[in-house]
């Protein structure tokens, strides 16, 4: 019905300012982005006026497998013949089977899957599990990390998001330490009052700074030393984006709790999972009704998620991630050599990439140029020197060639603009 309505972009933008989110709509307009998404397919989508864009933002990895992936849509349509959201109080075929699959494909120390409707909710669950298991309240997170906007998760991230809602959190509950700083991490843990440490394996909104060698393993060792739980936020680094099923696998760490979302939905049906050890999930033996989520683990979402896991774990998908990671890196290095006064660095693990520029808002300029040239990528909200560059798992060589040509043109254009 909506697709058949004849409406102008100007009208949609006006309605968005009037009835939806005026601040966000006006901010994009200020940044030179007047996007209203219409048709979408694969790793492309179209502005409502027909402008075609390559998607290398993927809504944080939600579209790992492309927009409207036919296999995922087929799975959902088949599920609609029998299932709906389901009833969260009772055992369910779909929830049981998805939880079993998550057990098989996550680290072997994890057992139970607590299902949610989104990543922020799943992070809230992780915090509750850590607090139950340790009988402590304090949670340590990384400065400029990002873990969602729900009740508990909001206090974990940058104050830009928490301050407006008076949710910065008491320092007896939420403490932030610098990334890659083991001394500050141990300083907090050594107080013996920390329930859990939560880390994005590669912090996304902070511009994908990479963990230093040994850092994450050392954090896990400190958690064990001081009886805290290690929570791996794999919302943006999980599901093969790094070339392994979970980013944390590259660092030899088995977390006590692992959170996945975004790509688990296939971009089709919202779902998230908090996968926990027996210790972290022991509360369910005491009172299985202690946490309730009406839409958590919606049965249709479980069906979609099972198809996502099946596709993601195919060997040809793993091989393709390796190919496009290497191919794009080589192409980007060539571009960087030609624009080295502006394009100064590439942060990368698999298809998780951050492109660094030597202007304090360089990635904003590049984003605008990319948009003009038919590519959608977004700057890092907490470090606008860095462009989040996140191609999908199933990209072809032809797609990569088209992308590299447009990236080179856009970076050169942006470089000239910042010099004016």
C-alpha angles and dihedrals in degrees: 000000000000092000090058095052113107107224133150125239089238090057093050092049090048092050090047091054092045102040111011122036115332096181096052094043093049092045092056089048090053089050090054096254116127095168125158109171119228126160118016135185135160110332094337134079133179133229112239087255091055103264108149118223133187108227114225095150095061090188090283094317097315089126097046088136095039135263114305094357104204095222092053093047090050090052091050093047090050090049092051089066090071113005141062130172091302130209114294093209097066139061111265135199093226096045093047093049094046091048090051091051091049089052090054096049102041128072112299095244091065121087121159127057118210107195126216139173096244146005098263091053090048090053090051088054091050091054092049091050092050092049093049094048096048100030086227129115109204120102123194119208136168124271108255092013121141127216106157140279106272126113104284098018092059093066091055096066140061117312089241087081101033103041096070091058097041088246103127088120131229113283088237087063109031126031127178123207130182119269115256091016109123094173093061091043093055091044089063098038093048089067086075093224102098119114097189147348115223121198133172100227087230110010106238107191088044090062103266101284106185123237112255116245110287095003101116093041089051091050089052090049090051090050090054092046093053099034098248127134123246113226116195113204101207096164092119102019100045133085097056097305091128094042092265126077090253126022091225090067090074089063100047094243127141106199123210089226130022124193124202131175138127100059091037086074093059084225086281111082127019115246139142136180137210106201111198142183120248089259093053092045098044091106088076089067090054097044120350090188093059091099121039131178118176094202097029108119094006104193094236088051090052091053090051092046092052090054090048091053092048094051094042094054095052111120092230090058092051089049092049092052089053091049098049092042091056095038095050092044091055091048093047091050089056090050091047092053089054094049101029094141089065110016102059110161150017121210109195147165110163110312091339101104139166120191113209125212128189096231119087090239098021095130091057090058091047092048091055093048092047090050091052089050096048105266127115117209128139134221120243106267093217096040113029091185086077128069117210104229112185118164119187129259096248101047116141128225090251090054091050091050092051090046095050092050091053093043092053092049092046096048091050091050092047091048090058092048095054090051093056 
